[in-house]
Amino acid sequence: MKKRLVYLCGLFLMSVCSCTNTTTKVDFIDDNLQFAEKQISASVTGCSSEDKVTSPRTTLPDGSIKYAVPEDWTSGFFPGSLWLLYDYSGEEKWKNEADRFTRSIEEVKDLKWHHDVGFMINCSYGNAYRLTKNEYYKDVMIQAANSLITRYSPAVGCTKSWNVDRGWQAERGWSYPVIIDNMMNLELLFNATEFTGDSTYYDIAIAHANTTLENHFRDDYSCYHVIDYDSITGEVRHKHTAQGYAHESAWARGQAWAIYGYTMCYRFTKDPAYLKQAENIAAFLLNNKNWPADNVPYWDFNDPKIPNTYRDASAGSIIASALIELSTYANDGASYKAAAVKMLKSLGSPAYRAKLGENNNFVLMHSVGSIPHGAEIDVPLNYADYYFIEALLRLKALK
């Protein structure tokens, strides 16, 4: 009898240990999402009042917070993060704050002087409509899509990214610059066709994706940042990398936009060419000789200072989120998911995740905006947090 009791106790302990190990694996996701709730909750309290709502973008050199005005290309990410936390928790406080911050950038729906309307509206209003089905949010998205397509040129086959009559863009000799980031704006156009039944938005998105696929990529499936087209003939004039180490280098966040963009295009179209492109970009990333052991990329794959140079947590978050979605479509899905999990565990470690109450209440540290412009180097960025939370939620959904 005594031996039997010992045996049963052993089985019980083994069962407890087994359950504990399983719980630990799941808790990795919840731990990071719950940390994001705490950190961003403090941020909401600090950056809004009754008469003014401003979204934090990054940290300035003096340690203060830089806020995003509505026309800033990053203005939709913080409201988007609030919606993602509502998606995670179901708590009304997140819904209310998300709505308040989202409505604060409504004017973006009429913005026509740069291409980032898709980023700004889809991350904020797009998540809002997905989670509430409130027609107000949908109407804003349709109007924003109408604004975005005013930048489309049939001669080029792309929407124009930047105007070249002012700022540093005017100093490059460009005519019709299109940046790889622009792939992310196509989601708004795909959504607009689904909302309205009007194929105009869809057709423009496809044309842009196809033109970019043809001209933006090198033989190894790394991509340029900027392709400058002749605005009349549509011919390629220049191939540049404005925010990377050099024109022929692989700027990490550019590669992140590329893999995310083509994975998203496959979601809407089921065109195998887009899936193949996403997989080819994944191969370039994951097999690159300068891909680091912790899966959080250096800011540029060709920086000669590697490994003694900056990491970019924002690029890592975007790539992780893209890989998780890609894992649901591709034959090699398990390897993509494994790479994304490793990346997220690194980002959620003390090496990249801030301590509670620090880092100006941003979730992640060590992102890079633009080293060539001396801007936002080794700082938190609101889009790093957004895609980190999105990636965690996507992984949780798979589980």
Phi, psi and omega in degrees: 000318180298317180298321181295321178296318178299317181297316180294322176298321178298316178299320180298316180295320177298320179296316179298315180298318180298315179296321180297316180297318179297317180298321181300319181296318179290321183297338176303318180289309182296324179301315181288322179291321179290326174296317179300320177302312182294315184293313183287331175301317177294325180293318178301316181298325185273345189240016177214157176218185183298323188252000184212131177236122180225133182267131177291138180253311185197189176249133179279164181304331179277003178093353180276169181272136170263128182258155182261120172287162185307321183280356175294137183298342181264005190293340182271349187286319180293313173303323178298320178297323178295319177295322179295324177289328172294319177301319182289313191263331186074008183278133183299330181300323179289321177299316182294315179293319179299317179298318182296314180290325180295312180298336182291346180244022182304327182301340180299337182300339181254007183283127183233002187263000166208169192272351192282010178307324180298314175304308191294319185270320185291323180289328181267288181294328179297313177293324180299313181290321179303322187266342185238335185060025176286124185297333177303314181297318180297318180298320177296319180297319180295317179296321178296320177297321176298322177293318183296319185287350173293344181266006181274140176239118176299329180295323180271321184087020180215159167276139182286134182280301186240145165284151186241026181259003182201167175068191183293336178295330181288346184268359186264352181076021181278156177250310184216076184285136175233124183254154184298332177306330185299339176302329184289338181281348183292335180300322178298320180291317176301317179297321182297321176294319178297324181288319191256338187080000179274118185283355182305313182296315180300314182296321178293318178300316180296315179300317180295315180298319182290318178296319178294318179300322183286325192246340188273345192251145174273177182297333181269006179073014163282162185233153169286160175279311186237129166248124179260122181255156168286123186292342181265311186266339184082003179287150177286128179259314183218153171234111189232165171228094189286328185250008179255190183292318181204168183301325182263012180267165180257094178293125191299315183291331174297319178294327179294315177300323183294309183291323178294315184298315182284331173296316178296319179298323177294324179303318184276330189250334188058027176282119183298338179296324180287321177296317179298320180296317179299319179292323178294322177293319178300320179296319177301316183291304191285339179257005183291139180297339179256017173284120187285161184297329181270003176070010174259112193291153166293158186298333176214132184292346183246013176296121182294348180277353178306131010269005184265059179213183188283144168270164177230098180296332179294316177298320179298317181296317181295314180297317180300315180297318179296317181297324179295316177294317180300327181297338181275349182250327193270155177294329181266034187301324183297321181290324177293318179297318180298318179296320180293319180298316179298319179296315181294324177294324176293314180296328179275003179271167179300344180292333184231332181272132183291164170280149182303129179085356179251181176065029184053030177068014167284155184281311186253149173257174166064056170247166183228128175274283180212103179294318178301333179264002180063031187240132171055061182256121180058055182225168170286152177221140186294333178282335172298315179296317182301309184286334173296312179295317179299317180297318179297318179293321177296320178293320179298321179295323178295321180292000000 
